[in-house]
Amino acid sequence: MLGPALELVHTGRAPTRSALTGALDVTRATAGAVTGELEALGLITVDSRPAGGGRGRPSHRLAVNPAGPVVVAAQIHADSLSVALAGLGGRLEGVRYLPLPAATDPVRMLRAVAEAGADLARATTRRCLGVGLALPNPVTEPDGTALAALHFAWPSGTPVADLFAQEVRSADFGPRARSPLPSAVANDANLAALAEHRHGAGRDARHLLLVTSGHRGVGGALVIDGRLHTGSAGLALEVGHLTVDPQGRPCVCGNRGCLNAETDPEALFVAAGRTPDPGGPILDQARRLARSAADDPAAAEAVAHVVDRLGLGLAGLVNILNPDRIVLSGLHLDLLAAAPERLAAVVADRCLWGRSGRVPIVPAEVDHAGLAGAAELAWQPYLQDPQAVYAARG
Ligand SMILES: [Zn+2]
């Protein structure tokens, strides 16, 4: 009961004690006991002056404790690292982007992440309960190895979860951090989907499909009834290798015309017959190119070309997964904004259930979604068992 109650307050679904009572389907006395315990753990605040105002019975206001504990969220991107602190409630604080270290082997990269996170933890007066890290490659479960970490030429099967845990243990997170400090590692698209489900465009969806294109390639994730569907070994939803054009561009996997190769930033530039500036991040440039479609006929044509292929991929996923909402992020968010009707029409045309089975396709809402998801990952043990914060008392 404590865990579900904390998750309801954390995700903003229970702003009052009466909302919590209804959502948990318990008596007022039980809800009062539960909120009292979460307050005693320092995780939430209960406004003792009942929120009145409208008609009906007044109820106490619930909120996450703004002075409560934090976790460190971190993300490794193709061209940078990012770190932030995150209390409950899904808000990141002090988001910091750092350049990649000169040496990008797994140990030095994970050390740089742990040290950047430790800097933030030492600078806050709040207790630090854990660290979550988002990685741009598949991560196996439960052993936590990174597969196909092509960005940095890491050996496939690198034990990232163990290596990161070691670096977190070695770094100085300050006197207020739980010791030993727990850490966890997962794929960035999976974590972004979790963040969108809890705090963004995926809220209340029961079968949420997220598809995203970052700097290179395409990722996907599925959240069913609030939980990530990660398959038998953590490797489900590799949507990037759906074939959407058998004669298409070569893909890193060795095939041709994968969603990965047909709908990522480079694909948009190729379709427009242009070359990105090698000095700047290709994702930002591709997003600008997509947004210029309203005034630039060549950009509009390129958007249409890529949107058609994205639509084919989404239709295949809809037929297999039957989601009730699709959230698009990264470049795909801008493609959706540039050609919403076209994308919806391609998906509907190819779906078995056609227009009657039309799935809402909506833009992602969470800023720094991979980081926000890394925070969710670090909070997960405490959302499952809030009393675990007792073990963290220093
Ligand atoms: Zn492929």
Residues whose N, C-alpha, C, O or C-beta is under 5 A from the ligand:
A	BS01	ZN	G240 H241 C251 V252 C253 N255 C258 N260
